[in-house]
Amino acid sequence: MKTPLNDFLEKYIKEEKIRFHMPGHKGRAFIGAEKYDITEIEGADVLYNADGILRDSMENAAQLFGTRKTFYSTEGSSLSIRAMIYLLKLYAMNEGIKPKIAAFRNAHKTFVTACALTGMETEWLYGREPQGITCCNISAEEVKNYLDGADELPVALYVTSPDYLGNMADIKGLSEVCEEKGIILAVDNAHGAYLNFLPENLHPIYLGAHICCDSAHKTLPVITGGAYMHISYKAPDIFAEKGEYALSLFASTSPSYLILRSLDKANGLLSADYSEGIAGFAEKVQKLKKELALRGYCFIGDEPLKLTLDSKKYGYTGTEISEYLYINNIVCEFSDRDYTVMMLTDSNSDEELCRLFKVLWALPKKEKLTERPPVIIPSERVIPLTDCIYLPTEKISIEKAVGRICGSINISCPPAVPVVVAGERISEAQAELLKYYGEKEVCVIA
Ligand SMILES: Cc1ncc(COP(=O)(O)O)c(C=O)c1O
């Protein structure tokens, strides 16, 4: 596959052009990457009015992911999520549908801010047998029952899959339910760009989602900030037509060409032998899990490249294991009282996998800790979400916050799933939950 943006940049550098354009470093090395760091100059196209090398590059990405349109984001999935929610609202307005989304409750805080910014109403769907606030197990059948009983159908179902711990929703089943009901399936696939390249394609677009975001930077060899917004062939035309516009409403007018180059170059890699590499690597991760299970480790989640330890079953908190790994020179993605999460890709070497195995094996198993992660608690909405962005707030201790209305649009107990959402009354149980996740203070409406 061609990599037009990467080729443009290589040529631009070789020709040693004098740069009377942004950025200020003029391509001279300071941290070292400057020479590739250009802006939307002549020949380099315009990200959200693309008709040259960026359009070609995004078309290549669309071909790889089997989408009608794939757009790049240089501001992570966060930007793609804001654009997705805008598109859903636009679609709802055009179709005369109430702009309301039914969302699995473990949504990332960007979803909440996007709804606040666009005036999108949310209805939360709560899962069974929670494994902490990052998980939300809801089956397709349960969603169907909910939709069957709804007075008014939402414009879309919004699902976060995979979640931070590596649990995957039944996207295929959910897409069939959404199809039957005539609503959109939007997926936060920030953690799952690589799913498209597994022997069994598990990417949400392939499994039937209408629209999704992927943080390419989380699981592909793309630098931080690189992400996609994918539109499927079955999505309403307006998603494809207004996708660039939707992204441009929230995006910087100075997209990073370092990130764009990385996304472009990734197309070359992904279209070559990436799938074989990832298949082999996923097998190694499975083998590693099986061998560690012999030592007594328990894992949760079915995402092939995530290794999430149910740490308490091994006698430690998630954070204790993460700290133990850290002093052994291994850095995890995330940990809390319950879990230790590691994200692996085939950029990790065999030696690194072997080292991880040895270090975990050397940790003695202890009596299991019985405290289980708490349940996320439904709460009463008092003030519309959008109003909360504009209202004065004050920061108070969690103890004093019981009964007050949450004012923080961004409460992000680890990892960025709001325990309580702005405009909701904080209950005693929620205050306990905030404390469980280490919060001491919270913003409330003044
Ligand atoms: C589930 C989920 N969605 C969205 C995001 C936002 O992605 P990004 O950091 O690429 O903006 C994250 C970030 O961690 C995430 O975990």
The ligand as a Gaussian input file, in Angstrom:
#p B3LYP/6-31G(d) Opt

LIG

0 1
 C      -12.342000       3.694000      26.674000
 C      -11.653000       4.964000      26.241000
 N      -12.263000       5.778000      25.363000
 C      -11.700000       6.912000      24.938000
 C      -10.455000       7.293000      25.371000
 C       -9.840000       8.544000      24.852000
 O       -8.855000       8.196000      23.930000
 P       -7.664000       9.158000      23.525000
 O       -6.704000       9.163000      24.655000
 O       -7.107000       8.516000      22.290000
 O       -8.219000      10.505000      23.264000
 C       -9.772000       6.476000      26.290000
 C       -8.460000       6.861000      26.784000
 O       -7.839000       6.237000      27.590000
 C      -10.385000       5.274000      26.736000
 O       -9.785000       4.467000      27.627000

